[in-house]
Amino acid sequence: MYDLKDLPRLIIFLEVAKQGSFTEGAKKLGLKKSGASLHITSLEERLQVQLLNRSTRGIQLTEAGERLFSYCNLINTHLVESFNELQEIDHQPKGPLTVTAPHSLEQHVVIPVIQSFCEQFPNIQPCIITDDKPLDLIKNNIDISIHIGKLSDSNYRARNIGTINDVLCASPQYLERHDPINCVEDLYKHKWIATGWQQIKPQYSFVHSCNSDVEIFDFPQDMRANTLPAAFKMVELGMGIAILPDIYVINALNEGRLVRILPELKCTQWPIYAVHPYHGKVPNKIKTFIDSVENKIAEIIPQKNNTLFKR
């Protein structure tokens, strides 16, 4: 039978399981590793089941542990939602707000939205985590993930908030110094700057606007950059050409610092999602922030024609 005294043990078990380590779990809770281990051993004795497999390489949840982790996580989510609801009785978003987003949306979308959000709601305490790789929301205590591309299966809730397009581009200085580009085949004669995701999947499909014909292009990868800002700067300095997200390069294109190459080709279009872990009543600050991000994306790239640039 459940006893309220078990609650601290369940909290310790949940954090250790999230972190995948007694050391890290204990550190998160301000405990000693030995204390955390003792509490979980007591919980296992109380339930008469083994929750964790321990080894020199770390810990792994047993089948019973997986089930208890799921229950504890659900309870924790409901508690967080309840506290958020109580905090927002006055309809004024407040408290911590942790957001993760890729580099392509950090500078022009997330940071400006955070700025206006904090001006409107001064009691918000934002934390921005910029990472092109998806992060686990529960393990990293993230409220909102702004995600580009296909979503993996999860128990999180997701909302489509826009789309972006890839753009084939180079600097005017680079194009002046090198052979003209009149077709996809000409691209092989040029220096290429590959971003992180293009290094993983080095083949790209271009679609002709006039007849929908598809041309496959293999990235030469003469130069590589593991972040979008680095790749953008390399292109801007005239080191080569690249395929970059329109939402990141639109200002540079409109100002003439970059030039769009082969505009008759359609590049890949990517959906943008706002993902959060709240299944019950979604906190007001989460809904309001997601609305703000969606509006900002539509402001920068009109969604009816999100390849609309000045010529």
C-alpha positions as a printed Julia matrix, in Angstrom:
311×3 Matrix{Float64}:
  0.0    0.0     0.0
  1.23   3.52   -0.87
  2.54   5.59    2.0
  3.14   9.35    1.76
  6.59   8.68    3.23
  7.49   6.98   -0.07
  7.21  10.27   -1.96
 10.85  11.43   -1.38
 12.08   8.02   -2.54
  9.97   8.25   -5.68
 11.36  11.73   -6.41
 14.93  10.44   -6.0
 14.19   7.41   -8.19
 12.69   9.65  -10.92
 15.72  11.98  -11.0
 18.28   9.14  -10.95
 16.39   7.42  -13.79
 16.22  10.68  -15.79
 19.95  11.29  -15.43
 20.88   7.63  -15.9
 23.29   7.95  -13.01
 23.25   7.9    -9.2
 25.94  10.59   -9.17
 24.15  13.01  -11.51
 20.72  12.32  -10.03
 21.98  12.96   -6.51
 23.76  16.14   -7.64
 20.52  17.49   -9.16
 18.74  16.97   -5.85
 21.59  18.2    -3.65
 22.16  14.76   -2.13
 25.13  12.47   -1.68
 25.38   9.54   -4.09
 25.32   7.08   -1.18
 22.14   8.68    0.18
 20.35   8.45   -3.16
 21.42   4.82   -3.55
 20.17   3.98   -0.06
 16.76   5.55   -0.72
 16.27   3.59   -3.94
 17.38   0.35   -2.27
 14.8    1.03    0.46
 12.17   1.65   -2.22
 13.02  -1.65   -3.92
 12.75  -3.47   -0.59
  9.44  -1.76    0.11
  8.03  -2.76   -3.32
  9.83  -6.15   -3.32
 10.97  -5.63   -6.92
 14.26  -4.61   -8.51
 13.96  -1.24  -10.22
 17.52  -0.75  -11.48
 20.23  -3.01  -12.84
 23.54  -1.69  -11.48
 26.93  -2.24  -13.1
 30.31  -0.54  -13.38
 29.09   1.02  -16.64
 26.07   2.66  -15.02
 22.44   1.83  -14.36
 19.62   0.5   -16.47
 15.91   0.37  -15.68
 14.32  -3.05  -15.26
 10.85  -3.72  -16.65
  9.39  -2.78  -13.25
 11.62   0.29  -13.18
 10.41   1.42  -16.61
  6.81   1.13  -15.46
  7.42   3.0   -12.21
  9.38   5.69  -14.08
  6.39   6.21  -16.39
  4.02   6.54  -13.41
  6.36   8.9   -11.53
  6.88  11.03  -14.61
  3.12  11.32  -15.09
  2.62  12.35  -11.45
  5.46  14.88  -11.71
  3.93  16.39  -14.86
  0.55  16.79  -13.15
  2.21  18.42  -10.14
  4.11  20.87  -12.36
  0.91  21.69  -14.25
 -0.93  22.27  -10.96
  1.77  24.6    -9.64
  1.84  26.5   -12.94
 -1.94  26.86  -12.89
 -1.86  28.2    -9.33
  0.92  30.65  -10.27
 -1.1   31.92  -13.21
 -4.4   32.54  -11.43
 -3.88  36.21  -12.22
 -3.28  35.28  -15.93
  0.16  36.83  -15.76
  2.88  34.42  -17.05
  5.71  34.11  -14.53
  8.5   31.85  -13.36
 11.14  29.82  -15.25
 10.73  29.21  -18.97
 13.3   26.95  -20.64
 13.3   26.87  -24.44
 15.49  24.9   -26.82
 15.82  25.73  -30.52
 18.23  25.12  -33.43
 20.75  27.76  -34.53
 18.61  28.64  -37.56
 15.86  30.04  -35.32
 17.91  31.43  -32.43
 18.99  34.84  -33.74
 15.97  35.98  -35.76
 13.1   34.22  -33.95
 13.69  32.91  -30.43
 15.8   35.71  -28.94
 13.57  38.55  -30.29
 10.48  36.72  -28.97
 12.16  36.21  -25.59
 13.01  39.92  -25.48
  9.44  41.1   -26.15
  8.07  38.36  -23.89
 10.18  39.55  -20.96
  9.17  43.16  -21.61
  5.5   42.15  -21.55
  5.87  39.74  -18.62
  8.77  40.92  -16.41
  8.38  38.02  -13.96
  9.39  35.45  -16.6
 12.84  33.87  -16.06
 13.98  32.62  -19.49
 16.66  30.06  -20.27
 17.63  29.44  -23.91
 19.39  26.24  -24.99
 20.61  26.37  -28.6
 21.26  22.95  -30.09
 20.67  21.52  -33.56
 20.16  18.07  -32.03
 16.8   17.19  -30.38
 17.05  17.21  -26.58
 14.95  15.16  -24.18
 12.45  17.59  -22.64
 11.95  15.71  -19.38
 15.61  14.89  -18.71
 16.71  18.47  -19.45
 13.72  20.16  -17.75
 12.73  21.91  -20.98
  9.32  23.59  -21.32
  9.31  24.13  -25.08
 11.34  22.71  -27.96
 11.21  24.52  -31.3
 11.94  21.72  -33.75
 12.6   21.74  -37.5
 11.85  18.66  -39.6
 10.15  15.36  -39.01
  9.28  14.54  -35.41
 10.23  11.27  -33.76
  7.51   9.34  -31.99
  7.06  10.49  -28.39
  4.45  11.2   -25.74
  5.02  14.93  -26.1
  2.49  17.28  -27.65
  3.43  19.08  -30.86
  1.96  21.94  -32.86
  2.92  22.99  -36.37
  3.85  26.69  -36.29
  5.2   27.27  -39.79
  7.62  26.14  -42.48
 11.01  27.18  -43.82
 12.74  26.52  -47.13
 16.33  25.76  -47.99
 18.05  28.36  -50.18
 21.01  27.81  -52.5
 23.21  30.88  -52.09
 26.64  32.51  -52.31
 28.19  35.94  -51.87
 28.35  38.35  -54.84
 32.16  38.42  -54.49
 32.38  34.63  -54.82
 30.15  34.59  -57.91
 32.22  37.34  -59.57
 35.43  35.34  -59.15
 34.13  31.95  -60.35
 32.44  30.33  -63.34
 28.75  31.12  -63.9
 26.11  28.72  -62.59
 23.35  28.01  -65.11
 22.3   24.48  -64.12
 22.73  21.88  -61.37
 25.65  20.27  -63.19
 27.58  23.56  -62.91
 27.44  23.29  -59.1
 30.07  20.54  -59.15
 32.63  23.06  -60.44
 32.38  25.14  -57.28
 33.58  25.08  -53.68
 30.93  23.76  -51.29
 30.4   24.46  -47.61
 28.53  21.59  -45.97
 26.56  22.1   -42.76
 26.26  19.41  -40.09
 23.08  17.8   -41.41
 24.41  17.77  -44.99
 27.49  15.9   -43.8
 25.21  13.17  -42.44
 23.0   13.04  -45.56
 25.19  14.26  -48.43
 22.62  13.79  -51.21
 20.1   16.5   -52.09
 17.06  16.7   -54.4
 16.3   19.82  -56.45
 12.89  20.16  -58.13
 12.44  22.3   -61.26
  9.55  24.76  -60.88
  8.61  24.61  -64.57
  8.18  20.84  -65.03
  8.65  19.29  -61.53
 11.64  17.28  -62.75
 13.91  16.13  -59.91
 17.7   16.39  -60.04
 19.84  14.6   -57.46
 22.94  16.42  -56.27
 25.81  14.91  -54.26
 27.5   17.43  -51.95
 31.25  17.64  -52.72
 31.83  18.84  -49.08
 35.0   20.79  -49.87
 34.56  22.57  -46.53
 32.55  21.67  -43.46
 30.99  23.56  -40.57
 29.22  21.97  -37.64
 27.07  25.03  -36.84
 24.84  27.17  -39.01
 26.41  30.51  -37.92
 29.84  29.22  -38.97
 28.57  28.02  -42.36
 26.77  31.32  -42.94
 29.88  33.36  -42.15
 31.99  31.24  -44.49
 29.51  31.83  -47.32
 29.31  35.55  -46.54
 33.12  35.81  -46.71
 33.07  34.29  -50.2
 34.65  30.96  -49.31
 32.07  28.91  -51.21
 28.39  28.2   -51.8
 25.9   26.44  -49.51
 22.28  25.5   -48.92
 21.0   27.43  -45.92
 17.56  28.05  -44.31
 15.66  31.05  -45.73
 14.7   32.33  -42.28
 18.39  32.67  -41.39
 19.62  34.28  -44.62
 16.64  36.44  -45.66
 18.2   39.68  -44.36
 21.51  38.94  -46.07
 19.66  38.23  -49.34
 17.52  41.36  -49.1
 20.6   43.48  -48.32
 22.62  42.0   -51.18
 25.25  40.38  -48.94
 24.21  37.0   -50.37
 22.7   36.05  -53.74
 20.23  33.29  -54.43
 21.54  30.8   -57.01
 19.27  29.05  -59.57
 16.03  30.56  -58.15
 13.98  28.44  -60.56
 14.84  25.37  -58.45
 12.68  24.36  -55.51
 14.67  23.35  -52.47
 13.48  21.26  -49.52
 10.72  22.68  -47.33
 10.83  21.87  -43.61
  7.97  22.01  -41.09
  8.54  23.83  -37.78
  6.98  22.42  -34.61
  6.62  23.66  -31.06
  6.88  20.63  -28.76
  6.05  20.55  -25.04
  5.52  17.84  -22.39
  2.21  19.14  -20.93
 -0.75  16.79  -21.44
 -3.38  18.38  -19.22
 -3.99  22.1   -18.95
 -1.14  23.81  -20.8
  0.34  26.68  -18.74
 -0.56  30.13  -20.01
  3.12  31.08  -20.47
  3.65  28.04  -22.74
  0.66  28.81  -24.97
  1.48  32.52  -25.12
  5.13  31.91  -25.98
  4.3   29.4   -28.75
  1.79  31.88  -30.23
  4.5   34.55  -30.21
  7.01  32.29  -31.98
  4.44  31.35  -34.62
  3.63  35.02  -35.25
  7.34  35.91  -35.49
  8.02  33.18  -38.06
  5.06  34.36  -40.17
  6.32  37.95  -39.88
  9.79  37.04  -41.19
  8.74  34.47  -43.79
  5.12  34.9   -44.98
  3.79  31.34  -44.86
  1.79  31.61  -48.08
  5.05  32.19  -49.94
  7.99  31.56  -47.7
 10.56  31.98  -50.46
  9.52  35.59  -51.07
 12.71  37.65  -51.3
 13.49  41.02  -52.8
 15.17  40.65  -56.19
